[in-house]
């Protein structure tokens, strides 16, 4: 039988040569004083220190009755790797009780050892958490987020759920090691909150010990953004795993094992309020588009109002913070949006909330500030019905659609896989590039498509450019890459009535005739950051899901102001004109993030059956017409990440908005949603009414055109969808 220990104390470390000696000394004194008759070991689990931490640990002089073991973890980065190594050692050596303390502690005493170990050895506890005395400005993540949300969801009132120091039984350690998290970000960055949540949700006996003042290296909240992002990510993930617990209102009991709180002086922590408010203001500008897309109108307007407040008048209400946290928890778990982008936006709100918290407690005593933290926790509990409503709301038609039919480009980046599926389903794919005077960008776009989808993987069967009589080098550049170039004015000549109104819609409509493929993808040629994802994220869902007929792209849209590129602010017509119209008259389409996106793909059967607006209203009316004819389930949207293109002037956007409104109101009239009134005018001082034509020019469904019918007479339909009557 191998060597065994009764008690193991683990000390995770990474470049802690300046502090680890004191921690080891205090632990050794505690083991010697309180557990002289037990077999004990101190294990240093190091993450690759370069400052001599391990060597220093091994050189320390401690009682000979206590063993020192130095281990390294290199497979799993972050604190999780160190913790896993300590847990595995506890199992390997059959230890009855374990304890873990950080290597940078300056306030640990020998009594900590007794407080952590005694409840496990003598009273059958599985998990012991700390409660420290801390300055009112210290631990802002714990006070504003980790403690209140954990307490609200699972009960327990664990005051320091991410304290870093814990006691644990072999029983709970075995459970931790069974969890499939050790290669994930949970283990790397959120191990403390992971351990606490498992203990709370899986019925382990939990205790809490008062340890007095914790002295370590406090951090300015402005530098805690990455940590907040990591902790919130794990909390949100575990909300999904343990939703059966918090939905049922199960409350885990936590026992205070050592109730007395030592009276000690608490080191003061200084906070730069001005910097926090600055970070919030800057982050709000950077993430404005994301906030607009994700939050309710009321929530957005409230944080927008806060973003204009100076330090003198600054406030960030608790109730708003709680609702925002719950909103982000739902979005994190129910939306395919990029998680890093989402968490970065939440960090901005964290900065804003911490600034508000500092203002709320700066004139309070330590005890009063602690009561204020309890008030925050109470608000998280009070808002649980709001979370429940938002979380369960995924069962309604629109949000269920959003969850099922919203995609992320990363899911389709395996081009070999897409090619295999395309061949198995015997589908053909064509890409049409509409263009007019795009010499600056068209070449790079064609090059990327050809290299990735034509030459390398043979996913695209046809790639064409449909030009609108460009006067620059657009046509010359396209032909230099060897792709077919067609002039819209020379294709299906004489079909339309007004030859002076041809626009992008004409190019796309005629591309249906020029291409022979089953799936057709349209991509604008003014994109400055074109990437293969603009193609594979649109065609991928159509290849993998037979029930889908039309995929829209969406993205974050930076805007250039002068010489400065701001990370958001594009999509002005979308937010001010199109989205309000859709929300009012076609609420099912409210979940389309970029209704004006010029990047979309669909099946021939869809495109050939609907009219094409010629100019400004092309994308909006196409979306409405497909929805009206086929219903929401066949529509999907795919995240293209970021799109940078040439921004238009406000004068041009005014024309665009008016054209869209003309076409949309025409469809509303046709669909019986509004009745277009006649305009009262006066002649000879007598009023009468005159009809006003507000329709934009459009082309009929191309399936009705004889030339098209003749060309595709022998083509068998490859896709069918229910017609909505």
C-alpha positions, 0 to 999 in steps of 0.5 A: 500500500502506498503512502497516505496522509490524513491532511493535505494543504495545497498552495497553488502558485505562479511567480509567488517567490516574495510571499509563499514562504510566509504562507508555508510557515503559517500553514506548518505552524497551524498543522503542528499546533492543531494536528500533531498526531495526524499525517500531514503534507503541504503541496505546492502546485506550481504553474511554471514560475520563473522567479524561483518559487518552487526552489524556494518552497523546497528550501523552506525549513518546516517541522520534519513531521510535515512533508513538503511535496512540489508538483508542476502542472503544465497541461492545463493553464491557469489556476484550474491546473494547480487545483486539479493537481492538488485534488488528484494528490488528495485522492492519491494519498487518501487524505481525509481532509484538504485545504487550499490557500493562495500563495500571495496571502499576507494575513493567514495565521495558524488558526486558519488551518483549524478553521478550515480542517476541523469542520471536515474532520470532526463534523462531516462537512464537505466544503468550507468557504471563507468570510473575510473582513475587507475594505468597502472598496475591495472585492467589487466583483464579489460584492456587486456580482458573484455573491449576490447572484450566487445567493439569489440563485442557489441560497446559502449566503456564501459571502466569498464564493470566489475567495480563493481559499477553501477546505474540502472533503475527499467526497467532494473532491472526487465529484469535482474530478468527475466533472468534464471541465478540466480542459475548458475555460471553467478550469482555467479561469473560473475554478473558484466559482465552479467549486462553490456552485457544485457544492451548492447545487449537488447537496454537499454539506457546506460551512463558512468560517470567519477569518478576519482581515484578508491582506493580499494584493488588491487590484483596481477594479479597472484592471479586473475586466478579464477576471470579471469576464471569466467569472461571469462566463462560468456563472452563466454556463453553470446557470444553464447546467443547474437551471433545474435547481434555481428554477425550483427555488431550492435553497442550499443551507450554509452553516457558520462554523466559526461565528466570531469575527475578529476585530482588526484594522482593515487596510484601506483600498483606494479607487480611481472613480474618474477612471472607472467612469471614463472606461464605462463611457468609452466602452458604451461608445464601443459597444453601442450597436451591440447594446442596441441589438440585444437590449430592450428599448427601456434598458438601452435608454437607461444606460445611454442616459447614464453614459452622458452623466459626469462624475458629479451627477453619476449614478448607476442604479442597482435594479438596472444592473441586476436586470442587465446581468440577467439579460446577459445571462439569458443571451449568453445561454440562448444566443449564438452571438460571439461569447467574447464580444458579449462578455466584453460588453458586460465588462463595460457595464461592470465598470459603470456599476462599480463606479455607481457602487463607489459613490453609494458607499463612499460615505458609509462605514464598513458595517454600513457598506456591508449592509449595502452589499446585502441590499444588492443581494436582495435586489438580485433575489427580488428580480428572480421573476424577471430572470425566470420570465426572460429565461422561459421566454425562449419557448415563444415562437420568436425566441425559439426561432432565434435560438434555432435559426441564428448561426455563427460563422465558426460553425461552418469554417471547415470547408472540406466538410462543406464540400463533402455535404454539398457533394452528398446532396448533389447541390450546386452553388453560385455566387453573384457579385453586383457592382458599380465602380468598385475598383478599390475592393472588387479584386480582393473579394474575387481573389478570396472567393476563387482561392478558397471556394473555386480553386481549392475546394470546388464548393462554388460552381459558378462565380459571376460579376453583374455590373451596372455600367461601371466607368472605372476599372471594375470590369477590367479587374474582374476579367483579370481574375478569369470570372464571367462579367455581365452587364445588367443593361445587356441581359434580358433586354426589354423586360422592364418598363423604366430603363432609367431606374435600374439599380442593385435589384436589377443586377441580382434579379438578372443574376438568377437568369445568368446562374444555373445553380440550386443555391445562390449567394449574393455578396456586395463588392464594397466590403473592405474587410472581406473574408471567407466567412462572408461566404461559408457562413451563408451557404453552410446553414443551407447545406446542412439544413434542408428546412432552411431557404434563406439566410441573411448575414449580420455583423457589427458595423463600424463607422468612419468619422473623419480619419477615425474608425469607430467600432460601432455606429453604422446601420443608421437607416436600420435602427431609425427606419427599418427596425421600427417599421418591422417591429410595428408591422411585422413583429416576427421579423424583429429578431432579424439583426441586420435586415438591410444586410447586402450579404444573403443566400437562398435557394433558387425556388425562393428567389424566383418566386418573389418580386425584386425591388430595384433600388433602395428597398431591395433587402427590406422587401425581399425579407418581407416577401419571403416571410409573407410567402413562406413564413419565419421558419425557413429564414435564418441569419448568420453572424459574419462578425464585422463588416467594413464598407464605404459609409454613405452621407446623410443625404444619401441615407435620406433617399434610402430611408424614403425609398424603403418607406415607400416600398414597405407601406405599399406592401402594408397596403397590399397585405391589409395592414394599413389603408393608404389615405388619399391626400386632401388638396384644395382647388378653388377653395374646395377640398378634395382627395387625390391618391398618392403613389408611394410604391418603388419600382420593382421587377416581377417574380422572374419565374413569370418571365418567358425567357427564364421559363424557357431556360429552366424548363427542364430543371427539376425543383430541388426544394419545397417549402410550405406556402403561407396563405 
